[in-house]
Amino acid sequence: MKNYLKGHLLAVLGTAVLLGLVSGQALAHHGTANVYDNSKAVAMKGTITKFEWTNPHNQIYFDVTDDTGKVTHWIAATEPPQVMLERGWTRKSIKFGDQVTAYVFVAKNGAPVGNLQKLVFADGHELTTTGPPPAAAPPPAAK
């Protein structure tokens, strides 16, 4: 009986340690405060080069050209597809060549990556990563 309890206790402790390690990695993955400067979104005008509608985060690739003509290739992440669907996005919301102003919480280390907050397209329409989708116009009143 003693050996059974000892073995059972070791199995429980081993499982607890394993779960602790796995959950720590999950929390580290979702912590953005240490990675991005969340104090303000930086606005950048650019051209969409790729849009990946995928889990765990959508990825938006865009090129930004500075005043000297130097092109920087940026990558901005959003929430997963299901969350973005609830905010009015689809896999066809962004197309190669779209001209946008991207509002991004940029990486603290200076890498050209960030967490997208909003896209404003050349025609003025916006896609945001927070909150509900923009309200649709009400239907015309019946006569």
N, C-alpha and C positions, 0 to 999 in steps of 0.2 A: 504494500500500500504506500509506503514511504517513497519508493522509487517512482510509482505512478504519479504522486503529487509533485514530486521534484521535476519529473519530465513535463507534466502539465504546466507547472509554474514557468519553466524555461520556455515552453512554446508560447505562452501568453506574453511573457516579457519580450521575446524575440519579435512577435507580431507587433507589439506596441512600439518597439524601436523602429521597425520597418515602416510602420504607418507614420511615425513622427518624421522620419527622413523624407518620405514621399510628400507629405503635406507641407513640409518646409520648402521643398522645391516648387510646389504649386503656388505658395504665397509669394515666393521670390519672383516667380515669373510674372505675376500680376501687379507687383509693386512698381509704379512708374515714377514715383516722387524722386527716387535717386538717379533715374536715368534721364528724364526730361525736365526742362525748365518750365514748370506749370504756372509760373507767375504771369506770363503773357504769351499769347500766340503771335508768332512772327508771320507777316504777310509776304508771300512770294509769288510773283507772276511767272507762270511757266506753261509748258506744253506737256500734255499727258503722253507718256510713251508706252505704258502698260497698266492694266488693271486686273488684279487677281482677286476673284470672288471666291474665297476659300477660308476654311477653318485653320487655325483658331482665330486669325485676324485677316481681314481683307488688306491687301497691299496696293498702294497707289504709287506708281513710278512717274516722275515728271522731271523735266529738264528746266533749269533756271539759268538764264544768261545774264551775267552782270554787265556793268557799264563798260568793261574792257573787252567784252566779247567772250569771256571765259564761260564755258557751260559746266554746270554742276548737276550731277545726276542725283536726285533726291528720292527717298522712299518714305512714305508716310503710312502708318497703320491705322485701321479703324477697328471697331468692334466686329464680332463675327457676323456672317451673313444674316442669320435669323434676327439678330438685334437690328441690323441695318434695314432689313425688310420692314420692320415695325416703324422705322423712321422715314420711310418713303423711298428707300433706295432699291434698285434691282441690279442684276448683273450687267444690264445694258445702260445703266445711268451714266457711265463714263466711257468715252471712246478714245481710241488712239488719235492724237492730233488736236484734241480739245484744248482750247486756250482757257486757262483758269488762273484765279488768284487763290492760292492755298494758304489757309491759316493753320499753322502748325506749332505745337509745343515741341521745340527742337531739342536735340540731345545736348546735355551739359558738356560732353567731351568734345564738341565741335564736329562730330560726324554728321554727314548729310542725311540724317534719319530723324523721324519724329512721330508724334501722335497727332493725327489730323483732327481738327476741330470743325472746319468748314471749307467748302469749295464754292467759289463764286465764278460762274461761267461768263463768257464774253457777252452773252445776251442778257445777263443780269440775274438769271435764276440761280438759286442756291441749294446746296445739299449740306446739311449739318449732321454731325455725329452725335449730338446731344439732343434730348427732348423729342417730342412727337414731330411727325412731318408737318409742313406748313398746311394750314387749313385750306381746303378746296373752296373755290368760289361757290356761293349758294346757287341752286338752280333758279332759272328765271321764274318769276311769278306767273301763275296760270291766269288767263284772261277770262 
